[in-house]
Amino acid sequence: MTNKNSEIQNLLTDSGELIRFLTKKQFGLSGIGISDKMAFDWRKAGIYLEEKKSRGRMKYNAIEYVWLRLVTELRAFGLSIEAIKQLKSYLLLSVDFKQMFLDMYEAGVSDDKELDIQNELKRLFISNKELNQLLEEKENELITTVLGMLIYTTIFTQANSYLLIKKDGSCFIHNENPLADSEISLILGGEPYISFPIRFIVSDFIKREDLFELDRYGELFDYDDKEVELLMTIRERELNSLSAKTATEEISLNKSHYMTVEEMDKIRNKLKELFESDIHYEIVYKRDNQKEVSLKK
């Protein structure tokens, strides 16, 4: 039971770290891809999840970030502001995070002999003061909403839930093809709807901010380990030199020539485009005080 206790404690520790990350105000509008005018109009219309509490530029947590990215996508589909406000009301409904976590873990346990593990998990969760304090803090209340739950489970378990959104903003959540579920099909009644995968918008968020450390539970995108390591090296400003060649162009960087953050970001974004394409490439790069690394496709 000692090893199982250790495994459960690790689960709870990981959960606490993810909650802290998802609720920390650390992202700006520029990364989300929203102009100042859009920000003003959406704020005035009541689209934002939280009211503005101070003057000047605000920082947003990951839940707010994913929501605003979701809004930009839905607006591109032509969903009205009023419908998005209706969707917001649904996604801000409260959920019992503790019970959700227990259900999520126990869903994968079918053997009767594992019942003691379930009971131990529940006992340790309830007695974990730090984790419970995180869930009770007012600034973390977005994690205990439908939206917070969907983002948390997508990252933690690699689940791929879908929002089935009708034109008026009413919404259902489904984990597979909704047409295969007679009950959902009956509710939808043949009306048009948008089927929006939560995993898509979470992956978009992780890619935009180069948060590859969040992918520790599985693959949310198709970069291989070496490509992720290179992008992280650039993000952490530890790149000493780089040479990338394709059939049509070359990209080079050398730390002996000072480069601004903006120039480094341009190179990083260019590499991301390269990794996501079918173009063959050859890259040689070097981290500070380390040997050269080669990548080929």
Secondary structure, 3 states (H helix, E strand, C coil): CHHHHHHHHHHHHHHHHHHHHHHCCCECHHHHCCCHHHHHHHHHHCCCCCCCCCCCCCCECHHHHHHHHHHHHHHHCCCCHHHHHHHHHHHCCECCHHHHHHHHHHCCCCCHHHHHHHHHHHHHHHHCHHHHHHHHCHHHHHHHEHHHHHHHHHHHHCCCCEEEEECCCCEEEECCCHHHCHHHHHHHCCCCEEEEEHHHHHHHHHHHCCCHHHHHHCCCCCCCHHHHHHHHHHHCCCEEEEEEECCCCEEEEECCCCCCHHHHHHHHHHHHHHHCCCCCCEEEEEECCCCEEEEEC
